[in-house]
Amino acid sequence: MRKLSSALLASCLITAPVMAQYAVPPAPAPASASATTVLPPARAIGTPPITTSEGYLQAGAAELARLEADKPNNRKARNVILFIGDGMSVTTLTAARIFEGQQKGVDGESYVAQMDRLPHTALVKTYSHDGQVPDSAPTATAIVSGVKTLNGVIGIGPQAIEDNCKASEPYKVKSLFEMAEDKGYATGIVSTATITHATPAATYAHTAQRDWEVDANMPAAAKAEGCIDIARQMVEWPHGDGFEVMLGGGRQHFMPNTAADPEYAGKMGKRADGKDLTASWLAANPKSAYVWNNEGFAAVDAKKTSKLLGLFEQSHMQFDADRTATGSKEPSLAEMTTKAITMLSKNQKGYVLMVEAGKIDHGHHAGNAYRALQDTVALNDALKAAMDNVDLSDTLIVVTSDHSHVFTMAGYPERGNPILGPVVDQKGKSTLAFDGKGYTTLGYMNGPGAVTTLPRPDPLKEDTQTLNYRQQALIPTGSETHAGDDVVARAAGPKAHLFKGTIEQNTIFQIMRAALGFK
């Protein structure tokens, strides 16, 4: 994400509640003894922290034995699952690990989150072709098409001119998903953001402006030149037989502005061209299903459904914390991931799937660590669901982020201090700033939580662990911004061992393509 539109900013404000026809393939052959993935054990609930020197030495020896036992898997991958935590910085990973462990009542600092169980890791440079700090359009393009491009541009090379589709047309770049569809593989995209948002859109769209999610967002000049909005590009995707699975938000981008939303009274579609894209998609895809709520989603029989389109919100889907608080009217990221894998697995060749936790980014933009961390936990849950349903001998799983955020973890809090709480040191005393007031372990360099009046509110006098608490920030901005530091890529399965050292973001595409054996 580059910046928040007024509508998205409003959705992030937290002063009110915020915000499938193929035969089942035979079981794969077992992996050879020379290719063994040894995952670290999950931390058992109730396991106490290590308390002795001998305990740390034994734990380190066990870790070494696991690392030595892991052997590179050079087999050809049948499937690739790409998980993207939008805005999931290294700080977010660390804080979410502690947050999840503490939620489970165990030692958060030593907790082994699901992402921690992937055996291969690399640092990833996130700069775009024209920016030290990127938005999600060029970073997603780099990950799925192997080319760095301009901020604001999707599926077009660096020769693009932002907002000019005619001049940019000759420079379209082909995504891994387009390659897969053209070769007869199944494909799917899952996101908790709008399914037309920059990250999922990079799998299928080619546009000189990431904001052109619907025709109503496009200038008249662009329409006159024949530019097509992102929603239409998805349902009219000219590769293979199109996506088998598309799950996310953004219902309004597929409905005409004369059609009433099925969920919200008084809300209408947003398309100015009068097209009902869900109806036209259903007509073109027999034995397919379109659903817009959790009840319809749960009722879909993946074995009898050839394709599935699910649009669960007018705009972005709910934050995971709000989804659970409102009775789960929307499916979870894990549930969508499981359904997608079940449907895609029917293809005998294999599949390529992207799963995006898009709301991590939105929580950070709102300066609200709780929601960002809870959506990171939801990504861990989705990853576990995937790992429970695939064979790592033939499935490459990659987990990464597109960019980071100006999210910090600071001070000298004692072990076990609530990660959302004020800093309390090893002697049990609150750490005070020069103004005599406390501060939280987590904070932001900029954002809507900036203190603009004096005296500064004292976090020691506030409940900083509530869902709606905004962490204090230094520089006042309407929306907290992205950052330019490296992010982490983790992987398991065929070619996963190639994730090592520090790599360019566009190299992720090359590893996934090599794993699938695509030329």
C-alpha positions, 0 to 999 in steps of 0.5 A, a space after each residue: 500500500 502506498 497511501 490511504 485514500 480518504 475512504 480507507 483512512 476512514 475505515 482505519 480510524 479506531 474511534 469507532 468499531 473498525 474498522 472448483 472438475 479435475 480428478 483427484 491426483 494420486 498421492 505424490 511419491 515420497 521424498 528421497 532420503 537426500 531431501 529432508 525437511 526437518 521442522 522445529 518442534 512447535 512449542 507445547 502450551 505450558 512449556 516453561 521458559 529455560 531457567 539454567 545454563 545447561 537448559 540453554 546448552 541442550 536447547 542449542 544442541 537440539 537446534 544444531 541437530 535439526 539444522 544439520 539434519 535438514 537436506 536441500 530438496 531439489 525436486 520439481 515442485 508440483 505446487 507453490 503457495 505464496 503467503 504475503 504479510 502486507 507490511 509485515 516488518 521484522 519488528 512486526 514478526 517479533 512483536 507478533 510472536 510474543 503477542 501470540 505466545 502471551 495470548 496462549 499463556 506461554 513464554 512469548 519471547 521463546 514461543 515458536 510461531 508457525 512462521 518460525 517453523 519454516 527452515 530457510 530464510 533470507 533477508 529481502 531488499 524492498 526498494 522499488 525502481 524509483 523509490 527507497 521506500 516502496 508501496 505494494 504495487 511495485 513490490 508485489 510486481 517484483 515478487 510475482 513477475 520478477 521485475 522491479 517497477 515504479 511506485 503506483 504501477 502494477 504488472 508493467 516494467 520500469 519503462 511505464 509512465 504512471 497514469 498513462 496506460 497507452 504509453 505503458 502498454 508495451 511494457 507489460 510483464 508476465 506473472 507466475 500466475 499467468 504462466 501457470 494458467 497458460 500451462 494448465 495449472 490451477 491458480 488462486 488468490 486469497 486476500 483480506 484486502 480488496 481482491 483488486 488491491 495492489 498485492 493480489 492484483 499483481 497476479 493478473 492485472 497490468 495497470 499504470 495506476 494501482 488506484 484504478 480498482 474500478 472504472 469509477 476511479 478512472 479519469 475520462 481520458 484513461 477510459 477513452 484510451 481503452 484502459 480497463 479497470 482492475 476488477 474487469 481485468 480479473 474476471 476477463 483474465 485471458 490466461 488458461 481458463 482463469 482463476 479457480 479461486 478468488 476470495 477477498 473483499 471489494 464487492 462494490 468494484 464488481 457491482 453497478 452503482 444501481 445495485 444494492 449491496 446484499 449486506 448493507 442497507 443503503 450501500 450500492 455498487 460502485 461501477 459506473 459502466 453498469 456492468 455486473 461482473 459477478 453475474 457475467 463471471 457466473 454465466 461464463 463459468 458453469 458449475 461455479 459459485 459466487 458467495 458474499 458471506 460466511 454462510 454461503 462460503 461454508 456451504 460450498 462443496 469444493 468437490 462439486 464446484 469448479 470455481 469459487 468467487 467470494 467477495 465478503 465486504 463492500 471494501 476491505 475485509 474486517 480486521 481479524 480482531 473485529 471479525 471474531 468480535 462480530 460473530 465471524 460473519 466472514 471466513 477467516 484467512 485460515 478457512 479461506 486458505 483451506 478451501 482454496 487448497 482443497 479446490 486447487 488440489 483437484 488439478 492433476 498438474 498442480 497449482 499456484 496460490 497467493 494468500 495475502 494478510 492485507 490487514 496487517 498493513 492497515 492496522 499499522 497505517 492506523 497506528 494500531 499495533 493490536 490489530 496489526 499483530 492479531 492479523 499477523 497471528 491470523 497469517 500464522 493460522 493460515 500457514 498452519 492450515 496450509 502445512 497441515 494440508 500439503 506435502 512439503 516434498 512437492 509443495 514450495 511454501 514461501 512466506 514473505 512481506 512486500 515492505 515494512 513499516 515505521 514500527 518500533 520495539 524499544 526500551 528495556 522491558 523485562 522478560 514477560 512484560 505484556 508486549 502491548 504494555 508500558 515498559 517495565 524493567 527487570 526490577 519491576 519498575 516503570 521506565 520513565 521518559 525525561 518528562 516523568 511519564 511512561 512509554 510503551 514498548 511498541 511505537 511508531 516513528 510517525 502516524 495518527 498517534 503522534 502527540 501534538 499537544 502538551 502535556 503528553 498523555 501518560 501511557 501509565 494512566 491508560 489501558 494500552 492493551 485495549 483493541 483501540 489503543 493507538 501507540 504514540 508516534 513522533 511525527 504527526 501524519 494522517 496515516 503511518 507510513 511504510 519504511 524502507 528496511 529489508 523484510 524476511 522471506 521464509 520457505 520450506 519445500 522444493 528449492 526452499 534452500 535457495 532462500 539464503 543471505 540477502 536477496 533482491 525482492 524480484 529474485 523470489 519470482 525466479 526461485 518460485 519459477 525454478 521450483 515449478 520448472 517453468 522456462 
